[in-house]
Amino acid sequence: MNRKMIRFGENIRILRNKKGWTQEQLANEVHVARQTVSAWEKKVSYPDINILARLHEIFEVTADELIFGKMPYEYQDVPMQDIIYGQEEIIRSIKKKGFYDILEEDIQEFFPIIYLRFPRIMGIVLELHELGYQICSVYSNGFSIYFSTDEEAEKFSGVLYDMIDAIMHDNVKRTILTYSEKVQDRVDEVEIKVLQETHKLIFDDEMEHMYYWVDKYDRIRGYGKTVKECKVQAKEQACDIYTIMHE
């Protein structure tokens, strides 16, 4: 029996574009967050049966067609490249005052040349706050912002572009880099602490290891309290060429 290919994410994007809707508009129709629609289209998650039934009503296609069908491109009224790269481009479309969610994927669409990791996004949020923008909430993958005037909303994309451009060219004059470095330092501290705690839980609850051994490619293959323990591990792993190191 042949397995059917799940095309739900692609189909939702095509059908959404046919109606000329953004992810936000579709999310409002089915009472979910925009991030949820984004996750569907990225094939990260799928809706429950109740939402699937609502999508079937909205788009007038069967559940089977939604999940497994290959929607013809005639369904939509926009060029295929717009479907692939995302019609909404929310940052460029911000022109009016109001509340907006700005997520990592939006920033990536807006400025695809550079990938912004968590510390850089937090740096952007902190500098926006310093510039007087009203940040409503901060997420691990973005933030929400409220523009009190149309003029403020219109200027936002230019301000954001300048920020990311400063990051790309390592403009040390921008406070965003200082903020980003501070966040990165904290992330590194936490990451190292978690690594140490995990290491201790896996290898020893009470004592620090005194030795570790590496293979001929300098990859760490194990830890031990004694040289003999390391040798036993190397033998168990059938590793003939190795070096025992002292911590």
C-alpha positions in Angstrom: 0.0 0.0 0.0 1.5 3.4 -1.1 1.6 6.1 1.5 0.0 9.4 0.5 2.1 12.5 0.7 0.8 15.0 3.1 0.5 18.4 1.3 -1.6 20.2 4.0 0.8 23.1 4.5 1.3 23.8 0.8 -2.5 23.5 0.2 -3.4 25.9 3.0 -0.9 28.5 1.5 -2.4 28.1 -2.0 -6.0 28.3 -0.8 -5.2 31.3 1.5 -3.6 33.2 -1.4 -6.6 32.4 -3.6 -8.7 34.4 -1.2 -6.1 37.1 -1.0 -5.8 36.6 2.8 -2.7 37.1 5.0 -1.9 34.5 7.6 -3.4 36.8 10.2 -6.7 37.0 8.3 -6.9 33.2 8.0 -6.0 32.9 11.7 -8.9 35.2 12.6 -11.3 33.1 10.5 -10.5 29.9 12.5 -9.8 31.6 15.8 -6.1 30.6 16.2 -2.9 32.7 16.4 -1.0 33.7 13.3 1.9 31.7 14.5 -0.3 28.6 14.3 -1.1 29.2 10.6 2.6 29.8 9.9 3.4 26.5 11.6 0.8 24.7 9.4 2.3 26.2 6.2 5.8 25.3 7.4 4.7 21.7 8.1 5.6 22.0 11.7 2.2 21.2 13.1 -1.4 20.3 12.0 -4.8 21.4 13.1 -7.2 19.4 15.2 -10.3 17.9 13.7 -12.6 20.7 14.6 -10.4 23.3 12.9 -9.9 21.0 9.9 -13.7 20.9 9.6 -13.8 24.7 9.7 -11.1 24.9 7.0 -13.1 22.5 4.8 -16.1 24.9 5.1 -14.0 28.0 4.4 -12.2 26.7 1.3 -15.0 24.4 0.1 -12.7 21.4 -0.4 -12.9 18.0 1.3 -10.6 17.1 4.2 -8.9 14.6 2.0 -8.2 17.2 -0.6 -6.9 19.6 2.1 -4.5 17.0 3.5 -3.4 14.9 0.5 -4.6 16.8 -2.6 -2.4 18.6 -5.0 -4.1 21.9 -5.4 -3.9 23.3 -8.9 -2.3 26.7 -9.1 -5.4 27.9 -10.9 -7.0 28.1 -7.4 -5.1 31.3 -6.7 -5.0 34.7 -8.3 -1.4 35.6 -7.5 1.9 34.5 -9.1 3.3 31.2 -7.9 6.5 33.0 -6.6 4.3 35.0 -4.2 3.0 31.8 -2.8 6.4 30.3 -2.3 8.0 33.4 -0.7 5.0 34.6 1.2 2.6 37.2 0.0 2.0 38.9 3.3 5.6 40.2 4.1 4.0 41.8 7.1 6.8 44.2 7.9 6.7 45.9 4.5 2.9 46.1 4.7 2.9 47.9 8.0 1.4 51.4 7.2 -1.3 52.0 9.8 -1.3 52.4 13.5 -2.2 49.4 15.5 -0.9 46.2 17.1 1.5 43.8 15.2 3.3 40.6 15.9 6.8 40.6 14.4 8.2 37.1 14.3 11.6 35.7 13.3 10.1 34.4 10.0 8.8 37.9 9.2 12.2 39.4 9.8 13.8 36.7 7.7 11.4 37.5 4.8 12.1 41.2 5.2 15.9 40.9 5.3 16.8 37.5 3.9 20.5 38.2 3.5 21.3 37.5 7.2 20.0 35.0 9.7 19.2 36.6 13.0 19.7 34.4 16.1 17.9 34.9 19.4 20.5 37.4 20.9 20.2 39.6 17.8 16.4 39.6 17.9 16.5 40.5 21.6 19.0 43.3 20.7 16.6 44.6 18.1 13.8 44.6 20.7 15.9 46.4 23.3 17.0 49.1 20.8 13.4 49.6 19.6 12.4 50.1 23.2 15.2 52.6 23.7 14.0 54.5 20.6 10.6 54.9 22.2 8.6 52.2 20.4 5.8 50.5 22.5 6.8 46.9 22.9 3.9 44.9 24.1 5.4 41.5 24.6 8.6 39.6 23.8 8.7 35.9 22.6 11.6 33.5 22.0 11.1 34.0 18.3 10.0 37.7 18.1 8.0 40.4 19.7 4.7 42.3 19.5 4.6 46.1 19.0 2.0 48.8 19.0 2.2 51.9 16.7 0.2 54.8 18.1 0.3 56.8 14.8 0.3 56.0 11.1 3.5 58.0 10.7 5.3 55.8 13.3 4.0 52.7 11.5 5.2 53.9 8.2 8.7 54.6 9.5 9.1 51.2 11.1 10.4 49.2 8.2 13.1 51.8 7.5 14.2 51.8 11.1 14.3 48.0 11.2 16.2 47.8 8.0 18.9 50.2 9.4 19.2 48.1 12.5 19.7 44.8 10.6 22.1 46.5 8.2 24.1 47.7 11.2 24.3 44.2 12.5 25.4 42.8 9.1 28.1 45.4 8.8 29.1 45.1 12.5 28.5 48.8 13.1 29.8 49.1 16.7 28.2 52.5 17.1 24.8 51.0 17.3 23.5 50.1 20.8 21.8 47.1 19.3 25.2 45.4 19.0 25.9 46.1 22.7 22.5 44.7 23.7 23.0 41.7 21.5 26.4 40.9 22.9 25.1 41.1 26.5 22.2 38.8 25.6 24.7 36.4 23.9 26.9 36.4 27.0 23.9 35.5 29.2 22.8 32.8 26.7 26.3 31.4 26.7 26.4 31.3 30.5 23.1 29.5 30.7 24.0 27.1 27.9 27.3 26.2 29.6 25.5 25.7 33.0 22.9 23.4 31.4 25.7 21.5 29.6 27.6 21.0 32.8 24.5 19.9 34.7 23.5 17.5 31.9 27.0 16.1 31.7 27.1 15.6 35.5 23.7 13.8 35.5 24.7 11.5 32.7 28.2 10.6 33.8 28.4 11.1 37.6 26.1 12.5 40.2 28.8 13.1 42.8 32.3 13.3 41.5 34.0 15.2 38.7 35.7 13.1 36.0 39.5 13.2 35.9 40.1 11.8 32.5 38.5 11.7 29.0 39.6 10.1 25.8 39.5 11.1 22.2 39.7 9.2 18.9 42.1 9.9 16.1 39.8 12.6 14.9 40.0 14.4 18.3 36.3 13.6 19.0 35.5 13.0 22.7 34.3 9.5 23.0 34.0 9.1 26.8 35.0 10.1 30.4 36.3 8.2 33.3 37.7 8.6 36.8 40.8 6.5 35.9 43.0 5.8 32.9 41.9 2.2 33.1 38.2 3.1 32.9 38.9 5.1 29.7 40.8 2.1 28.2 37.8 -0.2 29.0 35.5 2.3 27.2 37.7 2.4 24.2 37.8 -1.4 24.0 34.0 -1.6 24.3 33.7 0.9 21.4 36.2 -1.0 19.3 38.4 2.1 19.0 42.0 1.1 18.4 43.5 4.6 18.0 42.8 6.9 20.9 44.4 9.3 23.3 43.6 9.7 27.0 43.5 13.2 28.3 43.6 14.7 31.8 40.9 17.2 32.7 
